[in-house]
Amino acid sequence: YLMDEAEVAAKMAAVANQGKANPTAATPSMDSLWPSYEAKMKAEGLNSAAIAAFKYNFGVLVSGASTLIPESSIQPVADLPVADSLDVEEDSSLLARTVMLKLNGGLGTGMGLDKAKSLLEVSDGNTFLDLIAKQVESMRNGYGQKVAFMLMNSFSTSNDTLAALSKYPELGTGDDLEFVQNKAPKVTKADLTPASWPQQPGHEWCPPGHGDLYPAMLGSGTLDKLLAAGIKYMFVSNSDNLGATLDLKLLSYFVSTKAPFMMEV
């Protein structure tokens, strides 16, 4: 999906406000439970955006509120533009203000891999990451624009991913190539206290998933860095979805509509 600068800023503002609003302020259980989580996250060095996002989600859990959306409250989409039928002039100059972001926090444990899922071989010795690197190179060469590229890794995938992409230095290195999504403390089901495993403290944490995109961008400073570099648009897709590529026609159409967000379905 595609987002413009204003939409990203709005998402970031919502993240910042999460920490200010306590949906269960009158609930004693939240008052008694939260300090231990806050202390644990601060001791781990997590930033305020990560803590605010987890606090909001944990507050919903403690409140007992339903997170289901009843079918009666939603309506089907009546009509959608068809990509092949779009009448728009492609503007390759937009690529210089666009970052291609791949979500790469998942492990391939369900496929027998204890590393990033994107390290699985797809064809002819190429992994997902190899093919993504070649897609970026092809777009840069084809349009003569240095399309920005980044990954959102997790603490479980960062090292292996950076090592695998070291053979593509033109993609970038270090903080120019990745930012790492936050980690969230696991919650004990019985009493909602922080999970404890002294023998393996690392197992007390888990990646919060792709929904952590906005808090991670805000807390890591990645958002400020991209804006300072003149980036206005962001294309986001999963690293194991090779069919989701930055399409100049769709980008040009997105910009022409002045919409803050667009999803390809």
C-alpha positions as a Markdown table, in Angstrom:
| # | Residue | x | y | z |
|---|---|---|---|---|
| 1 | Tyr | 0.0 | 0.0 | 0.0 |
| 2 | Leu | 1.0 | 3.6 | -0.5 |
| 3 | Met | 0.9 | 6.5 | 1.9 |
| 4 | Asp | 1.8 | 10.2 | 1.5 |
| 5 | Glu | 3.6 | 12.4 | 4.0 |
| 6 | Ala | 0.4 | 13.7 | 5.6 |
| 7 | Glu | -1.0 | 10.2 | 6.3 |
| 8 | Val | 2.2 | 9.1 | 7.8 |
| 9 | Ala | 2.3 | 12.2 | 10.1 |
| 10 | Ala | -1.3 | 11.5 | 11.1 |
| 11 | Lys | -0.5 | 7.9 | 12.0 |
| 12 | Met | 2.5 | 9.1 | 14.1 |
| 13 | Ala | 0.3 | 11.6 | 15.9 |
| 14 | Ala | -2.1 | 8.8 | 16.8 |
| 15 | Val | 0.8 | 6.8 | 18.1 |
| 16 | Ala | 1.9 | 9.7 | 20.3 |
| 17 | Asn | -1.6 | 10.2 | 21.7 |
| 18 | Gln | -1.9 | 6.5 | 22.7 |
| 19 | Gly | 0.4 | 7.1 | 25.7 |
| 20 | Lys | -1.7 | 10.0 | 26.8 |
| 21 | Ala | -5.0 | 8.2 | 26.8 |
| 22 | Asn | -5.6 | 5.5 | 29.4 |
| 23 | Pro | -8.8 | 3.7 | 28.4 |
| 24 | Thr | -8.9 | 1.9 | 31.8 |
| 25 | Ala | -7.8 | 4.7 | 34.1 |
| 26 | Ala | -10.6 | 3.9 | 36.5 |
| 27 | Thr | -9.8 | 0.2 | 36.6 |
| 28 | Pro | -7.6 | -0.8 | 39.6 |
| 29 | Ser | -6.2 | -3.8 | 37.8 |
| 30 | Met | -4.6 | -1.5 | 35.2 |
| 31 | Asp | -3.2 | 0.8 | 37.9 |
| 32 | Ser | -1.6 | -2.2 | 39.7 |
| 33 | Leu | -0.4 | -4.0 | 36.6 |
| 34 | Trp | 1.0 | -1.2 | 34.4 |
| 35 | Pro | 3.9 | 0.0 | 36.6 |
| 36 | Ser | 5.7 | -3.3 | 36.3 |
| 37 | Tyr | 5.4 | -3.3 | 32.5 |
| 38 | Glu | 6.5 | 0.3 | 32.2 |
| 39 | Ala | 9.6 | -0.4 | 34.4 |
| 40 | Lys | 10.4 | -3.5 | 32.4 |
| 41 | Met | 10.2 | -1.8 | 29.0 |
| 42 | Lys | 12.2 | 1.2 | 30.2 |
| 43 | Ala | 14.9 | -1.1 | 31.6 |
| 44 | Glu | 15.1 | -2.8 | 28.2 |
| 45 | Gly | 15.7 | 0.6 | 26.6 |
| 46 | Leu | 12.5 | 0.8 | 24.6 |
| 47 | Asn | 11.5 | 4.2 | 23.4 |
| 48 | Ser | 8.4 | 6.2 | 24.4 |
| 49 | Ala | 6.5 | 5.4 | 21.2 |
| 50 | Ala | 6.9 | 1.7 | 21.8 |
| 51 | Ile | 5.8 | 2.0 | 25.4 |
| 52 | Ala | 2.8 | 4.1 | 24.4 |
| 53 | Ala | 1.7 | 1.6 | 21.8 |
| 54 | Phe | 1.9 | -1.3 | 24.1 |
| 55 | Lys | 0.2 | 0.6 | 26.9 |
| 56 | Tyr | -2.8 | 1.2 | 24.7 |
| 57 | Asn | -3.1 | -2.4 | 23.6 |
| 58 | Phe | -2.5 | -3.7 | 27.1 |
| 59 | Gly | -5.2 | -1.4 | 28.4 |
| 60 | Val | -7.7 | -2.8 | 25.9 |
| 61 | Leu | -6.8 | -6.3 | 27.1 |
| 62 | Val | -7.2 | -5.5 | 30.8 |
| 63 | Ser | -10.5 | -3.7 | 30.1 |
| 64 | Gly | -12.0 | -6.8 | 28.6 |
| 65 | Ala | -13.4 | -4.9 | 25.7 |
| 66 | Ser | -14.2 | -6.9 | 22.6 |
| 67 | Thr | -11.8 | -6.4 | 19.7 |
| 68 | Leu | -14.1 | -8.0 | 17.2 |
| 69 | Ile | -15.7 | -6.0 | 14.4 |
| 70 | Pro | -19.3 | -7.3 | 13.9 |
| 71 | Glu | -20.2 | -7.9 | 10.3 |
| 72 | Ser | -23.3 | -5.8 | 10.8 |
| 73 | Ser | -21.2 | -2.7 | 11.3 |
| 74 | Ile | -19.3 | -2.9 | 8.0 |
| 75 | Gln | -20.3 | -2.5 | 4.3 |
| 76 | Pro | -18.8 | -4.0 | 1.2 |
| 77 | Val | -16.9 | -1.8 | -1.2 |
| 78 | Ala | -19.3 | -1.0 | -4.0 |
| 79 | Asp | -16.7 | -0.2 | -6.7 |
| 80 | Leu | -12.9 | 0.0 | -7.1 |
| 81 | Pro | -10.7 | 1.4 | -9.9 |
| 82 | Val | -9.0 | -1.4 | -11.9 |
| 83 | Ala | -5.3 | -1.0 | -12.3 |
| 84 | Asp | -5.2 | -2.0 | -15.9 |
| 85 | Ser | -7.9 | 0.6 | -16.7 |
| 86 | Leu | -6.2 | 3.6 | -15.0 |
| 87 | Asp | -5.7 | 6.6 | -17.4 |
| 88 | Val | -2.7 | 8.4 | -15.8 |
| 89 | Glu | 0.6 | 9.7 | -17.1 |
| 90 | Glu | 3.5 | 8.1 | -15.3 |
| 91 | Asp | 5.8 | 10.5 | -13.6 |
| 92 | Ser | 9.2 | 8.9 | -12.9 |
| 93 | Ser | 10.4 | 11.9 | -10.9 |
| 94 | Leu | 8.1 | 10.7 | -8.1 |
| 95 | Leu | 10.4 | 7.8 | -7.5 |
| 96 | Ala | 13.1 | 10.1 | -6.1 |
| 97 | Arg | 10.6 | 11.1 | -3.3 |
| 98 | Thr | 9.4 | 7.5 | -2.6 |
| 99 | Val | 10.8 | 4.9 | -0.2 |
| 100 | Met | 10.1 | 1.2 | -0.9 |
| 101 | Leu | 9.7 | -0.5 | 2.5 |
| 102 | Lys | 9.7 | -4.2 | 3.1 |
| 103 | Leu | 8.3 | -5.7 | 6.3 |
| 104 | Asn | 10.8 | -8.4 | 7.3 |
| 105 | Gly | 10.2 | -9.2 | 10.9 |
| 106 | Gly | 8.9 | -12.8 | 10.5 |
| 107 | Leu | 10.8 | -16.0 | 11.1 |
| 108 | Gly | 10.2 | -19.0 | 8.9 |
| 109 | Thr | 9.7 | -21.4 | 11.9 |
| 110 | Gly | 6.6 | -22.9 | 10.2 |
| 111 | Met | 8.8 | -23.9 | 7.3 |
| 112 | Gly | 11.6 | -25.4 | 9.3 |
| 113 | Leu | 13.8 | -22.2 | 9.3 |
| 114 | Asp | 15.1 | -20.5 | 12.4 |
| 115 | Lys | 16.0 | -17.4 | 10.5 |
| 116 | Ala | 14.2 | -14.7 | 8.6 |
| 117 | Lys | 11.5 | -16.1 | 6.3 |
| 118 | Ser | 12.9 | -14.0 | 3.5 |
| 119 | Leu | 16.1 | -16.2 | 3.5 |
| 120 | Leu | 14.2 | -19.1 | 2.1 |
| 121 | Glu | 15.3 | -20.0 | -1.4 |
| 122 | Val | 12.7 | -19.2 | -4.0 |
| 123 | Ser | 14.3 | -20.2 | -7.3 |
| 124 | Asp | 17.7 | -20.9 | -8.9 |
| 125 | Gly | 19.5 | -20.2 | -5.6 |
| 126 | Asn | 17.8 | -16.9 | -5.1 |
| 127 | Thr | 16.1 | -16.1 | -1.8 |
| 128 | Phe | 13.3 | -13.6 | -1.3 |
| 129 | Leu | 15.9 | -11.0 | -0.3 |
| 130 | Asp | 18.0 | -11.7 | -3.4 |
| 131 | Leu | 15.0 | -11.2 | -5.7 |
| 132 | Ile | 14.0 | -8.0 | -3.8 |
| 133 | Ala | 17.5 | -6.6 | -4.2 |
| 134 | Lys | 17.3 | -7.3 | -8.0 |
| 135 | Gln | 13.8 | -5.8 | -8.2 |
| 136 | Val | 15.2 | -2.6 | -6.7 |
| 137 | Glu | 18.2 | -2.5 | -9.0 |
| 138 | Ser | 16.0 | -3.1 | -12.0 |
| 139 | Met | 13.7 | -0.2 | -11.1 |
| 140 | Arg | 16.6 | 2.1 | -10.4 |
| 141 | Asn | 18.3 | 1.3 | -13.7 |
| 142 | Gly | 15.0 | 1.3 | -15.7 |
| 143 | Tyr | 13.9 | 4.7 | -14.6 |
| 144 | Gly | 17.3 | 6.4 | -13.8 |
| 145 | Gln | 16.1 | 7.2 | -10.3 |
| 146 | Lys | 17.7 | 6.2 | -7.0 |
| 147 | Val | 14.6 | 4.7 | -5.4 |
| 148 | Ala | 15.1 | 4.6 | -1.6 |
| 149 | Phe | 14.8 | 1.2 | 0.0 |
| 150 | Met | 14.5 | 0.1 | 3.6 |
| 151 | Leu | 13.5 | -2.9 | 5.7 |
| 152 | Met | 11.6 | -3.1 | 8.9 |
| 153 | Asn | 13.4 | -6.0 | 10.6 |
| 154 | Ser | 12.8 | -7.5 | 14.1 |
| 155 | Phe | 15.3 | -8.3 | 16.7 |
| 156 | Ser | 15.0 | -11.9 | 15.4 |
| 157 | Thr | 15.8 | -11.1 | 11.8 |
| 158 | Ser | 18.1 | -8.1 | 11.8 |
| 159 | Asn | 21.5 | -9.8 | 11.9 |
| 160 | Asp | 20.8 | -12.5 | 9.4 |
| 161 | Thr | 19.2 | -10.1 | 7.0 |
| 162 | Leu | 22.0 | -7.6 | 7.1 |
| 163 | Ala | 24.5 | -10.4 | 6.5 |
| 164 | Ala | 22.6 | -11.7 | 3.5 |
| 165 | Leu | 22.3 | -8.3 | 1.9 |
| 166 | Ser | 25.9 | -7.3 | 2.5 |
| 167 | Lys | 26.6 | -8.5 | -1.1 |
| 168 | Tyr | 24.3 | -5.7 | -2.3 |
| 169 | Pro | 26.0 | -2.6 | -0.8 |
| 170 | Glu | 24.2 | -0.4 | -3.3 |
| 171 | Leu | 21.0 | -1.0 | -1.3 |
| 172 | Gly | 22.5 | 0.7 | 1.7 |
| 173 | Thr | 24.0 | -0.3 | 5.0 |
| 174 | Gly | 23.2 | 0.1 | 8.7 |
| 175 | Asp | 20.5 | 2.6 | 9.6 |
| 176 | Asp | 20.2 | 3.6 | 6.0 |
| 177 | Leu | 19.0 | 0.1 | 5.1 |
| 178 | Glu | 17.0 | -1.0 | 8.2 |
| 179 | Phe | 15.2 | 0.0 | 11.3 |
| 180 | Val | 14.2 | -2.6 | 13.8 |
| 181 | Gln | 10.6 | -2.9 | 15.0 |
| 182 | Asn | 10.1 | -2.8 | 18.8 |
| 183 | Lys | 9.6 | -5.8 | 21.0 |
| 184 | Ala | 6.7 | -6.3 | 23.5 |
| 185 | Pro | 6.7 | -8.0 | 26.8 |
| 186 | Lys | 4.8 | -11.3 | 26.9 |
| 187 | Val | 1.7 | -11.4 | 29.2 |
| 188 | Thr | 1.0 | -14.2 | 31.5 |
| 189 | Lys | -2.5 | -15.5 | 30.7 |
| 190 | Ala | -3.5 | -16.4 | 34.2 |
| 191 | Asp | -3.1 | -13.0 | 35.9 |
| 192 | Leu | -1.9 | -10.6 | 33.2 |
| 193 | Thr | 1.4 | -10.0 | 34.9 |
| 194 | Pro | 4.7 | -9.8 | 32.8 |
| 195 | Ala | 5.9 | -13.2 | 31.8 |
| 196 | Ser | 9.1 | -14.3 | 33.5 |
| 197 | Trp | 11.7 | -16.8 | 32.4 |
| 198 | Pro | 15.0 | -16.2 | 34.2 |
| 199 | Gln | 16.7 | -19.0 | 32.5 |
| 200 | Gln | 16.1 | -17.5 | 29.0 |
| 201 | Pro | 15.0 | -13.8 | 29.5 |
| 202 | Gly | 14.9 | -13.4 | 25.7 |
| 203 | His | 11.8 | -15.6 | 25.7 |
| 204 | Glu | 10.0 | -13.0 | 27.8 |
| 205 | Trp | 9.7 | -10.8 | 24.7 |
| 206 | Cys | 8.0 | -11.0 | 21.3 |
| 207 | Pro | 7.8 | -8.9 | 18.1 |
| 208 | Pro | 4.6 | -6.9 | 18.1 |
| 209 | Gly | 3.9 | -7.6 | 14.4 |
| 210 | His | 3.5 | -5.4 | 11.3 |
| 211 | Gly | 1.2 | -3.0 | 13.2 |
| 212 | Asp | 4.3 | -1.7 | 14.9 |
| 213 | Leu | 5.3 | 0.0 | 11.7 |
| 214 | Tyr | 4.3 | 3.5 | 12.9 |
| 215 | Pro | 5.6 | 3.4 | 16.5 |
| 216 | Ala | 8.9 | 1.8 | 15.2 |
| 217 | Met | 9.3 | 4.5 | 12.5 |
| 218 | Leu | 8.6 | 7.3 | 15.1 |
| 219 | Gly | 10.7 | 5.9 | 18.0 |
| 220 | Ser | 13.7 | 5.0 | 15.9 |
| 221 | Gly | 14.0 | 8.4 | 14.2 |
| 222 | Thr | 13.4 | 6.8 | 10.8 |
| 223 | Leu | 10.5 | 9.1 | 10.0 |
| 224 | Asp | 12.5 | 12.2 | 10.7 |
| 225 | Lys | 15.4 | 10.9 | 8.6 |
| 226 | Leu | 13.2 | 10.1 | 5.6 |
| 227 | Leu | 11.4 | 13.5 | 5.7 |
| 228 | Ala | 14.7 | 15.3 | 6.0 |
| 229 | Ala | 15.9 | 13.4 | 2.9 |
| 230 | Gly | 12.9 | 14.7 | 0.9 |
| 231 | Ile | 10.9 | 11.5 | 1.0 |
| 232 | Lys | 7.1 | 12.1 | 0.7 |
| 233 | Tyr | 5.6 | 8.8 | -0.3 |
| 234 | Met | 6.1 | 5.2 | 1.1 |
| 235 | Phe | 5.3 | 1.9 | -0.5 |
| 236 | Val | 4.9 | -0.9 | 2.0 |
| 237 | Ser | 4.7 | -4.7 | 1.4 |
| 238 | Asn | 5.8 | -7.9 | 3.0 |
| 239 | Ser | 9.2 | -9.3 | 2.1 |
| 240 | Asp | 7.7 | -12.7 | 1.2 |
| 241 | Asn | 5.3 | -11.1 | -1.3 |
| 242 | Leu | 7.4 | -10.8 | -4.5 |
| 243 | Gly | 4.3 | -9.9 | -6.5 |
| 244 | Ala | 3.9 | -6.6 | -4.6 |
| 245 | Thr | 6.3 | -4.2 | -6.3 |
| 246 | Leu | 6.5 | -0.5 | -6.5 |
| 247 | Asp | 4.5 | 0.2 | -9.7 |
| 248 | Leu | 5.1 | 3.7 | -11.2 |
| 249 | Lys | 1.6 | 3.8 | -12.7 |
| 250 | Leu | -0.1 | 3.1 | -9.4 |
| 251 | Leu | 2.2 | 5.6 | -7.7 |
| 252 | Ser | 1.4 | 8.3 | -10.2 |
| 253 | Tyr | -2.3 | 7.6 | -9.9 |
| 254 | Phe | -2.0 | 7.7 | -6.1 |
| 255 | Val | -0.4 | 11.1 | -6.2 |
| 256 | Ser | -2.9 | 12.4 | -8.7 |
| 257 | Thr | -5.9 | 11.5 | -6.4 |
| 258 | Lys | -4.3 | 13.3 | -3.4 |
| 259 | Ala | -5.5 | 10.4 | -1.3 |
| 260 | Pro | -3.5 | 9.9 | 2.0 |
| 261 | Phe | -3.6 | 6.1 | 1.7 |
| 262 | Met | -4.2 | 3.5 | -1.0 |
| 263 | Met | -4.2 | -0.3 | -0.9 |
| 264 | Glu | -4.0 | -2.6 | -3.8 |
| 265 | Val | -6.4 | -5.6 | -3.5 |
